[in-house]
Amino acid sequence: MTTNIVITDTNLGDGSIERAVLAGDFAVNRFDARTEDAVLDVAGDADGLLVQWAPITDRVLAGLPRLRAVVRYGIGLDNIDLAAAARRGVEVRNVDDYCLAEVADHSMAAVYAHNRRLTTASRSCADVGWTTAGIAPALPPGQDPVGVAGFGRIGREVASRALALGFPVHVWDPFVSDVPAGVTAHPTLVELAAAVNHLTLHVPATPQTRGIVDRAVLDALGADGHLVNTARGALVVETDLLAALDAGTLGFASLDVLASEPPEQTSAKLAGHPRALVTPHLAYLSTVSLPQLQRRAAEILRDLLTTAG
């Protein structure tokens, strides 16, 4: 019996990598379905879904009677109703072992660029001319502590890079009790922010973590502070961040993710802010990471459906 696989949506390719992994008894069809109605139209007989951005809501799940498993292209699962899937016996997985190096490299590149004042110096050179006036001198890495919020796989990769470059490393993670030698743990995010100059975020967006970076955290980070977000825009109260940047109570923000993508309203103001370096959600990208993501997503779905029988 053929097992029907639907790639609801992806900008990662034509599906050839997935089809190679799912050769045999799997029929794979690729679409560009990014709304509830579109998913329902194309996936009515699907046994498994490969999903990038499509909303897999309770309504969608209710309309897919054959569905047994969903795998998301990526680490975050915020576009999938996990509780509804669990109620219906639908297995949900992410790909949590790809792009670790890419995101860690991007995060540390942002830290190091700000440490060396690269963005502010470049903008000053363009706007003011060939002068160092108004550009804050760089701190030696040993005097420029980095805070890692979330000490999972990517957070640990960031910490190892920061330590190798000579930055003191501090962490906060309520689910981690042991940290490596040379790393200082803090009991709250506010206390972490108060102890560092750079705060880089590596936690998932969940109901418990949405908006965790608020005015209190930004005030603790302070006027010399630098916020780095390569995780999810929803972690940050963007109105608080915009106000802090406008007032100069936060020094700088390096943002690869925003609450609204493409940016609208407050996100758009952040994207064009003179105290921000914003990139279009590309920290995960490399010539290696994307094929790896496609292959691993297909392998995980194949194994789920094969095990489920």
Steps between C-alpha positions, in 0.01 A plus 500: 500500500633842404571746779413854395742775595417866444761774511264782588746781437873557476748739345774239531477338160289290266458202731754280323704438815188400691383273217836323497474430874135396470540275198300180486155486654476876557329739258632854549323810374628854548278809527513862612216489752545765768148546633263268683269472199787433262637221719155342525466517121826319425544263794165332550642151442843558656651248738793730574583868460826683450436860604698821496268793577148364440268527802420154632214598727228302673270577206757369252565187703127432526477507121779248436356166614791286377775713647742316728810718513625854439863604472599864486791626294684667786537513875204714606150352517302818556285458186371159615230450764682241708216447746249438221739258330549309823124473553462351154793262531706677233875480555686832461874539465747772414851480360702598803843388382560727202640857466645495851836629380343751261281666764779498757740654248246770409437582865868527582565699183245752628667510842848539355389760244349710777803446723717644221237771421485390135141601429508830684840588353388419146186710536700785654748490213216524248309770687772712663819423312848371573520556874489291815318776687180370655596132466537328837835320539481122494532308824743208524291180482603412854319812624189453284285220648254303288171370638337193347127462567416136439777244545391232257692384196535838330554686826788267585651549153485877551657471844789290369570754226484793742738329742742421218508869408564603859158632599374422851182292467190512718185292447139470606292189444242384756524144367878464528666447837859433394720728290859451382798637685555866425129571447294690758131411542230744614159420652299753296517664160508846658802404709672360192433822308639709785827302497585526129550739209367265231183295548437235235173306490478125438164386639191378314187711466241344731212647700744519793779679310310744280592851601764397754729778380306798629579840646640350821749286309596783265545742790727246669703460180545877496622781281818314403311177444457304179208265431548218249199299382538211257223295663145636464365853481219413740750477786534878502243765590579708195334817625729487804803436280415787266450735794834397651687555173327833442586620850855364495435291810611202289810536289436276200303203368600236245182332382470213255136444596206733558149460635364583155677351198509676255518792743191711562416767759743478795709233326543733201619781727757266652614385155595855409628615838844665515583302816412165343656254259217295347535200268211315331486179707805342340713386793424137417611528137806341348581283202503202738209569734213508250560163331561355846166641619309353206661160538455482877136611486422227248692238699317588821161481328589170332606350832186623677268353240695177466501448876131584522438242234 
